[in-house]
């Protein structure tokens, strides 16, 4: 059988199109993805490492401080307030430790949930009952607790027993240390001492009025500071968390020149006398004639410093140093002192005194109608003759009179040491018109406080040397060192001889003479010579801007005993009924002083018979 021939090879033809294959993305390449992951991981590690290095090195201090600030509190440690005492060291004001109750309404909301409001209402009622509050106080607490706050003061003063019971019933109540100001003598010298009350906002005692305000920086001391962790919403320190502490420096103690027994009697006598006379108000002061120290200073009203917030605002002032008035005839001592010191008149000089005198365009009359009378200079003073006083003032002259008024302190603050003191007023010499010198010598057209008025008579009592009054005797610092208050610079007003002569003239005011009595016999104290002067000054009627014929300032200034005075007393009554004299009140005060201090009884002085010449 024949063999098949092998196939013949084909001739090569033109090449066909290339075979198509699918393209692959780099992301599909496992090796590429692995490399990219490593790059991103390294970058992340580099960034994280850099940030970590920054936190641990460059920012470490700041971040640590910020962290500490978020946890730590700056707690003020109140300094113990200094005490105030009288001249014998009896405490009139001092501080004791007290407790305050606080809570965190926000925390109560978190703990009590839906029952928070009812729970807070229970707290308000319980605290009000424990502290003796009323329904209004409970409502006030409920309103405070209803706010979204982290800190609310429930009470600034709670007795230890009730405070413990409240904290046991309501664990959300915390206790904080506070300070309570005590006034053991009640309203005694309250217008002098003033009051310090707790401020819940400032969380410290603050001086408000009186010496508690004026000497606040001295009494308050210097607060300390504690840096420590505290419980949320309060100043309760977490034990062991104190970082630093600067102790408080206690305040200084202040000792006054006030005699508490005399102060009590003066307040009582003044309040009673003012009420009986129907006066709107009254003020009085007792000075030590030798030193000018204030031994007692009172208004007819007072208040309880322990309840300052509930006190009548009208009782909080100290009118004896803040409220000036026209002194009236008490001011005639300026004319008499100037006449004696300048040698233009002597006590027994006889003046022909008409019923009136014309000064420029003004006619001035005496308080009583009379024709031509004959009075000695002593008689002019004793009878309080306006006409005779102006006749003498004309001999003195305006310049010499103005100089004497300045030496006696008119128009000048005494700087006694009490806040709000008024300087009173007197027209500057350059502004005087012709009629000005018809007003000033008789105590009108100028004003002064009762303290300034007493200061004029202190100069006469002290041999012609005025010692500006002071009420702070000394201070004792935290180191226990007592520092007496520097004595004020004395002002020489007149010679000792002329001062003694003027005191003798002033005794005629308070004595009954055979023919004529002075204007103030009610001031006399049996067994003693009393030197003093009455005053009656018309008040200005605001309706017409003129002097009233029915309302008067009634004054009296005097000293006991006249020959060698121990005390000077100044009194002012505002518009008493019927122009009641203040001489009777001087009698009460002077009698008490004579008995209390055992001033030796003098021989009844011979009645002065030189008031009116035949």
Secondary structure, 3 states (H helix, E strand, C coil): CCCCCCCCCCCCCCCCCCCCCCCCCHHHCHHHHHHHHHHHHHHHHHHHHHHHHHHHCCCHHHHHHHHHHHHEEEEEECCCCCCEECCCCCEEEEEEEEEEEEECHHHHHHHHHHHHHHHHHHHHHHHHHHCCCCHHHHHHHHHHHCCCCCCEEEECCCCHHHHHHHHHHCCCEEEEEEEEEECCCCCCCHHHHCEEEEECCCCEEEEEEHHHHHCHHHHHCECEEEEEEECCCCCCECCCCCCEEECCECCCEEEECCCHHHHHHHHHHHHHHHHHHCCCEEEEEEEECCCCEEEEEEECCCCCHHHHHHCCHHHCCCHHHHCCECCHHHHHHHHHHHHHHCCCCCCCCEEEECCEEEECCEEEECCCCCCCEEEEHHHHHHHCCHHHHHHHHHHHCHHHHHHHHHHCCCCCCCCCCCCCCCCCEECCHHHCCCCHHHCHHHCCCEEECHHHHHHHHHHHHCCCEECCCECEEEEECCCCCEEECCCCCCEECCCHHHHHHHHHHHHCCCCECCCCECCCHHHCCCCCCEEEEEEEEEEEECCCCEEEEEEEEEEEEEEECCCCCCEEEEEEEECCHHHCCCHHHHHHHHHHHHHHCCCCCCCCCCCCCCCECC
